[in-house]
Amino acid sequence: MIYRIAIALTFLLLIPGCSEPEHDGRLTRIEETIQESPEEALSCLDSINYESLTDADKQYCRSPDVIIIS
């Protein structure tokens, strides 16, 4: 019985860790805007305080696919 409870608790603790974190909505909107209006997207990106981003979003901004020009 304790074995089943331990397995169930382990499973319940692992489920939230397997979900994909949601990115900041501002970054998502910028990503959608960049093809149509790169200047507007860059302006929006410049308006975001880097320190206000989550660690996951900071890593996203550092990825090789994202180029931030200051």
Secondary structure, DSSP 4 states (H G I P E B T S, - for coil): -HHHHHHHHHHHHHHHHHSPPPPPHHHHHHHHHTTT-HHHHHHHHHHS-GGGS-HHHHHHHHSTT-----
